[in-house]
């Protein structure tokens, strides 16, 4: 901080200020604990431009005259509007791995460090007066795709400043943000529109003590967006409730609903869930895009041999095919892809779902309704009287449902269902744990498919990368495999929102119930024994399928580690 006087010497040399004005400015800065540069501008002794030019010269930084430069749109898009406004900064130009950013205070190390963290790249600074930066932010960000959620939030922030004078006007401020006021309606609409544009699968609106946090889940990872003022929570939640036809007055119980919206050309279904938390009502909106279920079995990400095996399975006349994995691992998409490929006029397909997420033309879909006692077991019992060829049971969550599914498969139906287990072999033991006899499981289940979703390297910015020997050893990749592999990693570009990943694909573990595995199930063997035998018979594990996709440059090791763990049986030749 010893050099702080240096810019003042430059101002004196240029005769912008006199010594007396400088002394007065120093005294005021000391009394008010403010920056000397800000004080000189406030007192009118120097313009913002004069001071910033001097500060830039002192620090050996570039001074930017914002009225004379034009910043390209692709550079502006590198910094989210909320970050630019919050920190009063503006991106100027991009180099290979660094970004030049215009700031007004070269001493604000915290902001520069924060930017490095948010943008995940090297940050260089150039200087310009604060008011000019704020003007430029309004100019540049308003041009990108019309109005943004940030500009709507800005409206609220501006009105909040006007309404803090007296108690009487505070009432007016709250009336201005009811759920039907134009800015709230626009804000919720923009929030949904932006989520669709970013390919988000859900929107989370979470209340905390001071703020409301909005996050989008994109390719399975949550990304923080705006943080509207806390006072907007009630209006945002009420607006969502109106759209979802929920009870606005009910704030103490969880509620569920659906919203149908049109964003651009797309018609979307939003499944809304609201739960009360200690800071207010928390909302999650699940975006159900009909395009997602038009995926064919081919696009799921099966390897060639697994694809042909799966195709032969869905042509079988009877038996149970189980798809397992945690929530959000793409089980529904896989099952719908299988149903789509079987959905022909000569086959009758009935599903029991809780709830029906996507509507499939040509398929009879029944929704579970616990309030009237219409659960999975009861639907399956009724289904069988409808003489279907194929049955989909949303989830085998208890012994009654599992037993009914098994009975259906034994009476000549092909049954698809899901289970929440970590891998394929443990699905068998889970069914026996539910109380289904081992001999019934062995005679009815024909295959178990475990799956996870990994993010794919961005097609536009992926580039070859090398992995160290230690990393290859940890992953179990042999030198022979490494020699034939093409490891890729996304650099991060505008196309993939700087993440280096765009889109997702499945990694799979397909266990066929062959005679040797059937014998183990009869003996009530553990899932470890079943797993060992399945691998011996040629089953590819989730981990090995992930490694295979990494070697082909489809995804990265980080993604595989995030979704599957290596076991002692995962040994590559």
C-alpha positions in Angstrom: 0.0 0.0 0.0 3.1 2.3 0.2 2.7 3.2 -3.5 -0.8 4.5 -3.1 0.5 8.1 -3.5 2.1 7.4 -6.8 -1.0 8.2 -8.9 -1.4 11.5 -7.1 2.1 12.5 -8.3 1.0 11.8 -11.8 -2.1 13.9 -11.3 0.1 16.7 -9.9 2.5 16.5 -12.8 -0.3 16.7 -15.3 -1.7 19.6 -13.3 -5.1 17.9 -12.9 -5.1 18.7 -9.2 -3.3 21.2 -7.0 -1.3 20.4 -3.8 -4.1 22.0 -1.7 -6.8 20.0 -3.3 -4.8 16.8 -2.8 -4.2 17.6 0.9 -8.0 18.3 1.4 -8.8 15.0 -0.5 -6.4 13.1 1.8 -8.0 14.5 4.9 -11.5 13.6 3.7 -10.4 10.1 2.7 -8.9 9.6 6.2 -12.0 10.9 8.0 -14.5 8.9 5.9 -12.2 5.8 5.5 -12.7 6.0 1.7 -10.4 5.6 -1.3 -8.4 8.8 -2.2 -9.2 8.2 -5.9 -13.0 8.1 -5.1 -12.8 11.2 -2.9 -11.0 13.3 -5.6 -13.8 12.3 -8.1 -16.5 13.0 -5.5 -15.1 16.4 -4.6 -15.1 17.3 -8.3 -11.3 18.0 -8.4 -10.6 15.3 -11.0 -12.8 13.3 -13.5 -13.1 9.5 -13.3 -11.2 9.3 -16.5 -8.2 11.4 -15.3 -7.9 9.4 -12.1 -8.2 6.0 -13.8 -5.6 7.0 -16.4 -3.2 8.0 -13.6 -3.9 4.7 -11.6 -3.4 2.7 -14.8 0.0 4.4 -15.4 1.0 3.8 -11.8 0.3 0.1 -12.1 1.6 -0.3 -15.6 -1.9 -1.4 -16.7 -3.9 -0.7 -19.8 -6.5 2.0 -19.6 -9.6 1.3 -21.7 -11.8 4.1 -23.2 -15.1 2.2 -23.3 -16.6 4.7 -25.7 -14.0 3.8 -28.3 -13.8 0.0 -28.1 -16.3 -2.6 -29.3 -16.3 -5.9 -27.3 -17.3 -9.0 -29.4 -20.4 -10.8 -28.3 -18.6 -14.2 -27.8 -16.2 -12.5 -25.3 -19.2 -10.9 -23.4 -20.8 -14.4 -23.1 -17.7 -15.7 -21.3 -18.8 -13.9 -18.1 -22.4 -14.4 -16.8 -24.4 -11.1 -16.5 -24.9 -11.7 -12.8 -21.1 -11.9 -12.1 -20.5 -8.8 -14.2 -23.1 -6.7 -12.4 -22.3 -8.0 -8.9 -18.6 -7.1 -9.3 -18.8 -4.2 -11.7 -16.5 -5.8 -14.2 -16.6 -6.4 -17.9 -14.7 -8.9 -20.1 -12.5 -7.2 -22.8 -10.6 -9.9 -24.7 -9.8 -13.6 -24.6 -6.4 -15.1 -25.0 -5.7 -18.9 -25.2 -6.0 -19.5 -21.5 -6.6 -16.1 -20.0 -9.3 -13.5 -20.0 -8.7 -9.7 -19.8 -11.3 -8.1 -17.6 -12.0 -4.3 -17.1 -12.1 -3.3 -13.4 -12.2 0.1 -11.6 -10.1 -0.8 -8.5 -6.8 -2.5 -9.1 -6.4 -3.0 -5.3 -9.5 -5.2 -5.1 -7.6 -8.5 -5.0 -10.6 -10.4 -3.6 -12.7 -9.7 -6.7 -9.9 -10.7 -9.0 -9.4 -14.0 -7.1 -13.1 -14.6 -7.0 -13.2 -14.2 -10.8 -10.4 -16.6 -11.3 -12.3 -19.2 -9.2 -15.7 -18.6 -11.0 -14.3 -18.5 -14.5 -11.6 -21.2 -13.8 -9.0 -19.4 -15.9 -6.2 -16.8 -15.6 -7.5 -13.2 -15.2 -5.6 -10.1 -16.4 -6.9 -6.7 -15.6 -7.4 -3.4 -17.5 -8.8 -0.2 -15.9 -11.8 2.1 -16.6 -14.0 4.3 -14.4 -16.7 2.5 -12.5 -19.6 4.5 -14.0 -18.4 3.8 -17.5 -18.2 0.0 -16.7 -21.7 0.0 -15.4 -23.0 1.9 -18.5 -21.2 -0.7 -20.7 -22.7 -3.6 -18.8 -26.2 -2.3 -19.5 -25.3 -1.7 -23.2 -23.7 -5.1 -23.9 -25.8 -7.5 -21.9 -29.2 -6.1 -23.0 -28.2 -7.0 -26.6 -27.8 -10.7 -25.9 -31.0 -12.6 -26.5 -33.4 -9.8 -25.5 -34.4 -9.5 -21.9 -32.6 -11.6 -19.3 -33.5 -12.7 -15.8 -30.8 -10.4 -14.5 -32.5 -7.3 -16.0 -35.8 -8.3 -14.4 -34.1 -8.8 -11.1 -32.5 -5.3 -11.6 -36.0 -3.9 -11.8 -36.8 -5.3 -8.3 -33.5 -4.0 -6.9 -34.2 -0.6 -8.3 -37.7 -0.5 -6.9 -36.4 -1.7 -3.5 -34.1 1.4 -3.3 -37.0 3.7 -4.0 -39.2 2.1 -1.3 -36.9 2.2 1.7 -37.8 5.8 2.7 -40.9 5.4 4.9 -43.0 2.6 6.4 -46.0 3.8 4.4 -44.2 3.2 1.1 -42.9 -0.1 2.2 -46.4 -1.5 1.9 -46.5 -0.4 -1.7 -43.2 -2.2 -2.4 -44.7 -5.5 -1.3 -47.8 -5.0 -3.4 -45.6 -4.4 -6.4 -44.2 -7.9 -6.1 -47.3 -10.0 -5.9 -47.5 -13.2 -7.9 -49.4 -11.5 -10.8 -47.2 -8.4 -11.2 -45.6 -8.2 -14.6 -41.9 -8.6 -13.5 -42.7 -11.7 -11.4 -44.6 -13.3 -14.3 -41.7 -12.5 -16.6 -39.0 -13.6 -14.1 -40.6 -17.1 -13.7 -41.1 -17.4 -17.5 -37.5 -16.3 -18.1 -36.2 -18.8 -15.5 -38.0 -21.6 -17.3 -36.9 -20.4 -20.7 -33.3 -20.1 -19.6 -33.3 -23.5 -18.1 -34.6 -25.0 -21.4 -32.0 -23.1 -23.4 -29.2 -24.5 -21.1 -30.7 -28.0 -21.5 -31.3 -28.3 -17.7 -33.3 -31.2 -16.4 -34.5 -29.5 -13.2 -34.8 -26.0 -11.7 -34.3 -25.7 -7.9 -35.6 -22.6 -6.1 -34.3 -22.8 -2.5 -34.9 -20.2 0.2 -32.2 -19.3 2.8 -32.1 -16.6 5.5 -30.9 -13.7 3.3 -31.4 -14.9 -0.3 -33.3 -17.2 -2.6 -30.9 -19.6 -4.4 -31.8 -20.7 -8.0 -29.9 -23.6 -9.5 -30.2 -25.6 -12.7 -29.2 -29.2 -13.1 -27.4 -29.5 -16.4 -26.0 -32.9 -17.4 -26.5 -34.1 -13.9 -24.5 -31.3 -12.2 -26.1 -28.4 -10.3 -25.1 -24.9 -11.5 -25.9 -21.8 -9.4 -27.7 -19.0 -11.2 -29.2 -15.8 -9.8 -29.9 -15.1 -6.2 -33.0 -12.9 -6.1 -33.7 -10.9 -2.9 -35.3 -12.9 -0.2 -38.5 -10.8 -0.3 -39.4 -12.1 -3.7 -39.7 -15.7 -2.5 -43.4 -15.6 -1.7 -44.3 -14.1 -5.1 -42.1 -16.5 -7.0 -43.6 -19.6 -5.2 -47.1 -18.3 -5.6 -46.6 -17.7 -9.3 -45.3 -21.3 -9.7 -48.3 -22.6 -7.7 -50.8 -20.7 -9.9 -49.2 -22.2 -13.0 -49.2 -25.7 -11.5 -52.9 -25.3 -10.2 -51.9 -25.8 -6.6 -53.4 -24.4 -3.4 -51.7 -21.0 -2.8 -52.9 -20.8 0.8 -51.3 -24.2 1.8 -47.8 -23.5 3.0 -47.2 -26.2 5.6 -47.7 -29.4 3.5 -45.7 -30.7 0.5 -47.6 -30.3 -2.8 -47.1 -31.8 -6.3 -48.4 -30.4 -9.6 -47.8 -30.1 -13.3 -47.2 -27.2 -15.6 -47.5 -27.2 -19.4 -45.4 -24.5 -21.0 -44.3 -23.6 -24.5 -40.8 -22.3 -24.9 -40.0 -21.3 -28.5 -41.0 -24.3 -30.6 -41.0 -26.7 -27.7 -43.9 -27.9 -25.6 -42.7 -28.9 -22.2 -44.2 -30.7 -19.2 -42.9 -29.5 -15.8 -43.4 -31.7 -12.8 -43.5 -29.4 -9.7 -42.7 -30.4 -6.2 -43.0 -28.0 -3.3 -41.9 -28.8 0.3 -41.8 -26.5 3.3 -38.3 -25.8 4.8 -37.3 -23.8 7.9 -36.7 -20.7 5.7 -39.8 -21.0 3.5 -41.1 -23.2 0.6 -38.5 -24.9 -1.5 -39.5 -25.7 -5.2 -38.1 -28.2 -7.6 -39.4 -28.2 -11.2 -38.5 -31.2 -13.3 -38.4 -30.4 -17.0 -39.8 -33.3 -19.1 -38.9 -32.8 -22.7 -40.8 -35.1 -25.1 -37.7 -35.2 -27.4 -35.8 -37.1 -24.7 -37.9 -40.2 -25.2 -37.6 -40.3 -28.9 -34.1 -41.8 -28.2 -33.7 -45.2 -29.9 -31.9 -48.1 -28.3 -29.0 -47.4 -30.6 -28.4 -43.9 -29.1 -28.3 -45.0 -25.5 -24.5 -45.7 -25.7 -24.4 -49.5 -25.8 -21.2 -51.2 -27.1 -21.8 -53.3 -30.3 -22.0 -56.7 -28.5 -24.2 -55.3 -25.7 -26.5 -53.7 -28.2 -27.1 -57.0 -30.1 -27.7 -58.8 -26.7 -30.2 -56.2 -25.5 -32.0 -56.3 -28.9 -32.4 -60.1 -28.6 -33.6 -59.7 -25.0 -36.5 -57.4 -25.9 -37.6 -59.9 -28.6 -38.1 -62.7 -26.0 -41.7 -63.8 -25.4 -41.6 -63.8 -21.6 -39.4 -63.2 -18.6 -38.4 -60.2 -16.5 -35.8 -57.6 -17.5 -34.7 -55.4 -14.6 -33.0 -52.0 -15.0 -31.2 -50.8 -11.9 -29.4 -47.6 -10.9 -29.9 -44.6 -8.6 -32.3 -41.7 -9.2 -31.3 -39.8 -12.4 -29.3 -42.5 -14.0 -31.5 -42.7 -17.1 -33.5 -45.9 -16.3 -36.8 -44.4 -17.6 -35.2 -43.3 -20.9 -33.7 -46.8 -21.4 -37.1 -48.5 -20.7 -39.0 -46.1 -22.9 -36.4 -46.6 -25.7 -37.1 -50.4 -25.4 -40.9 -49.9 -25.4 -40.6 -47.5 -28.5 -38.8 -50.2 -30.4 -41.5 -52.8 -29.5 -44.4 -50.4 -30.0 -46.0 -52.0 -33.1 -49.7 -52.6 -33.9 -49.3 -56.4 -33.3 -48.2 -55.9 -29.6 -50.3 -54.7 -26.6 -48.2 -52.7 -24.1 -49.4 -51.6 -20.7 -47.4 -49.6 -18.1 -47.9 -48.9 -14.4 -46.1 -45.8 -13.4 -45.7 -43.5 -10.4 -46.2 -40.9 -11.9 -46.5 -41.1 -15.7 -43.7 -38.9 -16.8 -44.0 -39.0 -20.6 -47.0 -39.9 -22.6 -46.3 -42.6 -25.2 -48.6 -42.8 -28.2 -49.9 -46.4 -28.7 -49.1 -47.5 -25.1 -51.7 -47.9 -22.4 -50.3 -46.0 -19.4 -51.8 -46.3 -15.9 -50.8 -44.0 -13.1 -50.5 -45.2 -9.5 -53.0 -43.4 -7.2 -52.4 -44.3 -3.6 -55.3 -42.2 -2.4 -57.8 -44.7 -3.8 -55.7 -47.8 -3.2 -54.5 -48.1 -6.8 -51.0 -49.3 -6.2 -48.6 -51.3 -8.4 -49.7 -54.8 -7.3 -53.4 -53.9 -7.9 -52.7 -52.5 -11.4 -50.7 -55.6 -12.4 -53.5 -57.8 -11.3 -56.0 -55.9 -13.4 -53.5 -55.6 -16.3 -53.3 -59.3 -16.8 -57.0 -59.4 -17.6 -56.3 -57.1 -20.5 -54.1 -59.7 -22.2 -51.0 -57.6 -22.8 -47.8 -58.8 -24.5 -45.5 -56.4 -22.7 -45.8 -55.0 -19.2 -43.8 -52.1 -17.7 -43.9 -51.9 -13.9 -42.4 -48.5 -12.8 -40.6 -49.9 -9.7 -40.5 -53.2 -7.8 -40.6 -51.6 -4.3 -42.1 -54.4 -2.2 -42.6 -58.2 -2.2 -46.2 -58.0 -3.4 -45.3 -56.0 -6.5 -42.3 -58.2 -7.2 -44.4 -61.4 -6.8 -47.1 -60.1 -9.1 -44.4 -59.2 -11.7 -42.9 -62.7 -11.4 -46.4 -64.3 -11.8 -46.9 -62.1 -14.9 -43.6 -63.3 -16.4 -44.3 -66.9 -15.7 -47.7 -66.7 -17.4 -46.1 -65.7 -20.7 -45.6 -61.9 -20.5 -42.4 -59.9 -21.0 -42.0 -57.7 -18.0 -39.8 -54.6 -17.6 -39.2 -53.0 -14.2 -36.7 -50.9 -12.2 -34.9 -51.5 -8.9 -32.7 -49.1 -6.9 -29.5 -51.1 -6.5 -25.9 -50.1 -7.2 -25.0 -52.9 -9.6 -26.6 -55.7 -11.6 -25.7 -58.8 -9.3 -27.2 -57.1 -6.2 -30.6 -56.8 -7.9 -31.0 -60.5 -7.6 -30.2 -60.5 -3.9 -32.4 -57.5 -3.3 -35.4 -59.4 -4.7 -34.7 -62.4 -2.4 -34.3 -59.9 0.5 -37.8 -58.6 -0.2 -39.1 -62.1 0.5 -39.4 -63.5 -3.0 -38.2 -67.1 -3.0 -34.9 -67.7 -4.8 -36.3 -70.3 -7.2 -38.9 -67.9 -8.5 -36.3 -65.2 -9.1 -34.0 -67.7 -10.9 -36.8 -69.0 -13.1 -38.3 -65.5 -14.1 -35.5 -62.9 -14.3 -33.7 -63.2 -17.7 -31.4 -60.2 -17.5 -30.4 -57.3 -15.2 -29.1 -54.0 -16.7 -27.3 -51.6 -14.3 -26.5 -48.1 -15.6 -25.2 -44.7 -14.9 -24.9 -41.5 -17.0 -21.5 -40.0 -17.8 -21.0 -36.6 -19.4 -19.6 -36.6 -22.9 -16.6 -34.5 -24.0 -17.8 -31.4 -25.9 -17.7 -32.2 -29.6 -16.4 -28.6 -30.5 -13.6 -28.1 -28.0 -12.4 -31.6 -27.1 -8.7 -32.1 -27.7 -6.3 -35.0 -27.2 -4.8 -35.2 -23.7 -2.1 -37.4 -22.1 -2.5 -39.2 -18.8 0.5 -39.9 -16.5 1.6 -43.4 -15.8 0.4 -43.2 -12.2 -3.1 -42.2 -13.3 -3.2 -45.0 -15.9 -2.0 -47.5 -13.2 -4.7 -46.3 -10.7 -7.3 -46.8 -13.4 -6.0 -50.2 -14.3 -5.3 -49.2 -17.9 -2.6 -51.4 -19.3 0.2 -50.0 -21.5 -1.2 -51.9 -24.5 -4.6 -50.3 -24.0 -3.1 -46.9 -23.5 -1.1 -47.2 -26.8 -4.3 -47.9 -28.7 -6.3 -45.3 -26.8 -7.2 -41.7 -27.8 -7.8 -39.8 -24.5 -9.8 -36.6 -24.9 -10.8 -33.6 -22.7 -13.0 -30.6 -23.5 -11.2 -27.3 -23.2 -14.4 -25.4 -22.4 -16.1 -23.1 -25.0 -19.3 -21.2 -25.5 -21.0 -24.3 -27.0 -20.6 -26.2 -23.7 -21.0 -23.3 -21.3 -17.3 -23.5 -20.5 -17.7 -26.9 -18.8 -15.8 -29.0 -21.5 -18.8 -31.4 -21.5 -22.0 -31.5 -23.5 -24.7 -34.2 -23.4 -24.7 -37.5 -21.6 -24.6 -41.2 -22.4 -25.0 -44.4 -20.4 -22.3 -46.7 -19.1 -23.8 -50.2 -18.7 -23.4 -53.5 -16.9 -25.6 -56.2 -18.5 -25.9 -59.5 -16.6 -27.6 -62.3 -18.4 -29.1 -65.0 -16.1 -27.4 -68.1 -17.4 -27.6 -71.6 -15.9 -24.5 -71.2 -13.7 -25.8 -68.0 -12.2 -29.3 -69.6 -11.9 -27.7 -72.3 -9.7 -26.1 -69.7 -7.5 -29.4 -67.9 -7.0 -31.1 -71.3 -6.1 -28.4 -71.7 -3.4 -29.0 -68.1 -2.1 -25.4 -67.1 -2.9 -24.2 -63.6 -2.1 -24.1 -60.8 -4.7 -20.2 -61.0 -4.6 -20.3 -64.7 -5.7 -22.9 -63.9 -8.4 -20.8 -61.0 -9.6 -17.6 -63.1 -9.8 -19.4 -65.8 -11.8 -21.0 -63.2 -14.1 -17.6 -61.6 -14.9 -16.2 -65.1 -15.5 -19.0 -65.6 -18.0 -18.1 -62.4 -19.9 -20.1 -59.6 -18.1 -18.6 -56.2 -18.6 -18.8 -54.1 -15.4 -19.9 -50.5 -15.2 -16.3 -49.5 -14.5 -14.9 -51.4 -17.4 -17.5 -50.0 -19.8 -16.6 -46.5 -18.6 -12.8 -47.2 -19.1 -13.7 -48.5 -22.7 -15.5 -45.2 -23.4 -12.6 -43.1 -21.9 -10.1 -44.9 -24.1 -12.2 -44.0 -27.2 -12.2 -40.3 -26.1 -16.0 -40.3 -25.5 -15.7 -39.2 -21.8 -13.0 -38.6 -19.2 -11.7 -40.7 -16.3 -13.1 -38.1 -13.8 -16.6 -38.8 -15.1 -16.1 -42.6 -14.8 -14.7 -42.2 -11.2 -17.7 -40.0 -10.3 -20.2 -42.8 -11.4 -18.5 -46.2 -10.9 -15.9 -47.7 -8.6 -13.2 -50.1 -9.5 -13.4 -53.6 -7.9 -10.8 -56.3 -7.6 -12.4 -58.1 -10.4 -11.9 -55.2 -12.8 -8.6 -56.5 -14.3 -7.8 -55.6 -17.9 -5.8 -57.9 -20.2 
